[in-house]
Amino acid sequence: MQYKSIKRFVGDNSEFIVINNGQTPTMKAQIEAQCNILGVKYYNVEPQLPYSSSPSVSHGMLLQWTFDHIAIHDKNCISCFMDADMFFINKPNFIKDMDKYDVAGVPFSNQHINYLWPNLLFMNIDRLPNKSDMNFMCGYIDGLYVDTGGFLYYWMKNNNNLKVKDISNFHVIESTRNNLHRLPADIRKNYLDEFEFHIIENMILHYSHGSNWNNMGDDYHVRKTELIILFVEGCINGNIMLTDD
């Protein structure tokens, strides 16, 4: 479904690449088989990255491997890191202006430590300064914890002429935030606050917590997945039209 959303809203002038870090031979083979069915390019992470009980560390290692082995070598294109539980629901109109920027992402911070959320990150590779210094790991800086991508702080600090487009129109959909109106009516009537959909720039729908690090039950994910499919497929097929922000 992610692939379908990209083809629908980004278009044929794009390439969808899967990074296959399946944790078992069976899982890795299943990912390969699905990519072959769709005709999608994939890279197997070799050698297998070391296991970490921390999802943030595992995520950071995978992003670093992907950047160092693949993205850094891209030419004449915009490379995008995108979590597997994100789906386009509208055209990314800002992409046409990316020739003016080095990178576009959601700003994160912990006090004075500013960085970009790497889960959705657009990179104009040809423009990136000192790109080999980009570090997607997590940890502590000046005694403050930063999540995956937090070490991008150093790269951003050392390249103060960096042209950054903030993707700041980021909405966690909850009734307590008075933003349920951002959901189409057919989705809103079955929506629960604990689903915590994210709508980003009115172009991306993020399932959120897709790895189930918050330990929700099977029934929760069945109902949430059904609603996500209804939402995304509706946008792809034109049955759901999003209102402008």
C-alpha positions in Angstrom: 0.0 0.0 0.0 2.9 2.4 0.7 4.2 1.7 -2.8 0.8 2.3 -4.3 0.5 5.6 -2.5 3.9 6.8 -3.8 3.1 5.9 -7.4 -0.3 7.7 -7.0 0.9 10.9 -5.4 4.6 11.2 -6.2 4.3 9.7 -9.7 6.4 7.6 -12.0 9.4 9.9 -11.8 10.3 8.3 -8.5 11.9 5.1 -7.4 10.8 3.1 -4.3 13.6 1.2 -2.7 13.1 -1.3 0.2 15.8 -1.8 2.8 15.5 -5.4 3.8 16.7 -5.9 7.4 14.5 -8.9 8.1 15.5 -10.4 11.4 15.1 -14.1 10.4 15.7 -15.9 7.1 12.0 -16.4 6.7 11.2 -12.8 7.2 13.9 -11.7 4.8 12.7 -14.1 2.1 9.1 -12.9 2.5 10.2 -9.3 1.9 12.2 -10.3 -1.1 9.3 -12.2 -2.5 6.9 -9.3 -2.1 9.4 -6.9 -3.7 9.8 -9.3 -6.7 6.0 -9.4 -7.1 5.8 -5.6 -7.2 9.0 -5.2 -9.3 10.5 -3.1 -6.5 14.2 -2.8 -6.0 15.5 -3.9 -2.6 18.8 -4.1 -0.7 19.5 -6.8 1.8 21.4 -5.4 4.8 24.6 -7.4 4.8 26.2 -8.3 7.1 23.2 -8.4 9.4 23.3 -5.5 11.8 24.0 -6.4 15.4 20.9 -6.9 17.6 19.9 -4.2 20.0 17.1 -4.4 22.5 16.7 -0.6 22.0 14.4 0.2 19.0 16.0 3.6 18.7 19.5 2.1 18.4 18.3 -0.5 15.9 16.6 2.2 13.8 19.7 4.5 13.9 22.0 1.7 12.8 19.7 0.8 9.9 19.4 4.5 8.8 23.2 4.9 9.0 23.8 1.7 6.9 21.3 3.0 4.3 22.8 6.4 4.1 26.4 5.2 4.0 25.8 2.4 1.5 23.1 3.9 -0.8 21.8 7.4 -0.3 25.1 9.2 -0.1 25.9 8.0 -3.6 22.7 9.3 -5.2 23.0 12.0 -7.9 20.5 14.5 -9.4 17.6 13.5 -7.1 15.9 14.0 -3.8 16.4 11.0 -1.5 13.8 10.4 1.2 13.9 8.3 4.3 10.4 7.2 5.0 9.2 4.8 7.7 7.4 1.7 6.5 4.1 2.7 8.3 3.8 6.0 6.4 1.6 6.6 3.4 1.1 9.4 0.9 -2.5 10.7 1.0 -1.9 13.8 -1.1 0.7 15.3 -3.4 4.0 16.6 -1.8 3.8 20.0 -3.4 6.9 21.3 -1.6 9.1 18.8 -3.5 9.2 21.2 -6.5 11.0 23.8 -4.3 13.6 21.4 -3.0 16.2 22.8 -5.4 16.4 25.7 -2.9 17.0 23.5 0.1 19.6 21.0 1.3 17.2 19.0 3.5 13.6 19.0 4.6 12.4 17.4 7.8 10.4 17.6 11.0 12.3 19.6 13.6 12.9 17.9 17.0 14.7 19.3 20.0 15.6 18.7 23.6 16.3 22.1 25.1 19.1 23.5 23.0 19.8 20.3 21.1 18.1 20.7 17.7 17.9 18.1 15.0 15.7 16.6 12.4 13.4 13.6 12.9 14.8 11.0 10.5 11.6 9.0 10.1 10.6 11.3 7.3 13.6 13.1 5.8 14.0 14.6 2.3 17.7 15.1 1.3 19.0 17.0 -1.7 22.1 14.8 -1.9 24.0 16.9 -4.4 23.7 19.9 -2.1 24.5 18.3 1.3 27.6 19.7 2.8 30.0 17.3 4.5 27.5 14.5 4.0 29.9 11.9 5.3 29.6 13.5 8.7 25.8 12.8 9.0 25.1 10.6 12.0 21.7 9.1 12.6 22.3 7.6 15.9 20.8 8.4 19.3 22.3 8.9 22.7 23.3 11.8 25.0 24.5 15.2 24.1 25.5 17.6 26.9 23.7 15.2 29.3 20.5 15.4 27.3 19.0 12.3 25.7 18.2 12.5 21.9 16.3 9.9 20.0 17.2 8.4 16.6 18.7 11.0 14.4 19.7 13.2 17.4 23.4 13.1 16.5 22.4 15.1 13.3 22.7 18.0 15.8 26.5 18.0 15.3 26.3 18.0 11.5 23.7 20.8 11.6 25.7 22.8 14.1 28.9 22.5 12.1 27.2 23.5 8.8 25.4 26.7 9.9 24.7 27.7 6.3 22.6 24.7 5.8 19.3 25.4 4.0 16.6 23.6 5.9 12.9 23.4 5.1 11.0 22.7 8.3 8.1 20.2 8.0 6.4 21.7 10.9 2.7 21.1 10.0 2.6 17.8 12.1 -0.6 16.8 13.8 -1.2 14.0 16.3 -4.9 13.4 15.8 -6.7 13.4 19.2 -10.0 14.8 20.4 -8.2 16.6 23.2 -6.2 18.5 20.6 -9.4 19.6 18.9 -8.2 18.4 15.5 -10.5 15.5 14.6 -11.8 17.8 11.8 -8.6 16.9 9.9 -10.0 13.4 9.4 -12.5 12.7 6.6 -16.0 12.0 8.0 -16.0 8.3 7.2 -12.7 7.9 9.1 -13.6 10.1 12.0 -16.7 8.2 12.9 -14.6 5.0 13.7 -11.6 6.8 15.1 -10.3 6.3 18.6 -7.8 8.7 20.3 -5.5 5.8 21.1 -4.9 5.2 17.4 -2.8 8.3 17.4 -2.7 8.8 13.6 -0.2 11.5 12.5 -1.0 13.7 9.5 2.1 15.5 8.2 1.8 18.5 5.9 -1.5 17.2 4.8 0.4 14.8 2.5 1.5 11.9 4.8 -0.5 9.6 7.0 1.6 7.9 9.7 0.2 4.8 11.4 2.6 5.5 14.3 3.9 2.9 16.8 3.9 0.3 14.0 6.6 -1.7 15.7 4.2 -2.0 18.7 6.8 -0.7 21.2 3.9 0.5 23.3 2.6 -3.1 23.6 -1.0 -2.7 22.4 -3.1 -5.8 21.8 -3.9 -7.6 18.6 -7.5 -6.3 18.4 -6.2 -2.7 18.6 -3.9 -3.2 15.6 -6.6 -5.0 13.6 -9.0 -2.1 14.0 -6.4 0.5 13.5 -5.1 -1.2 10.4 -8.6 -1.6 8.9 -9.1 2.2 9.3 -5.7 3.0 7.9 -6.4 0.9 4.8 -9.8 2.6 4.4 -8.2 6.0 4.6 -5.2 5.4 2.3 -7.1 3.4 -0.3 -9.8 6.0 -0.3 -7.2 8.7 -1.1 -5.5 6.6 -3.7 -8.8 5.8 -5.5 -10.2 9.4 -5.2 -13.0 8.4 -2.9 -11.6 10.6 -0.1 -10.7 14.2 -0.8 -8.6 16.0 1.8 -9.4 19.6 2.5 -6.6 22.2 2.5 -5.0 23.1 5.8 
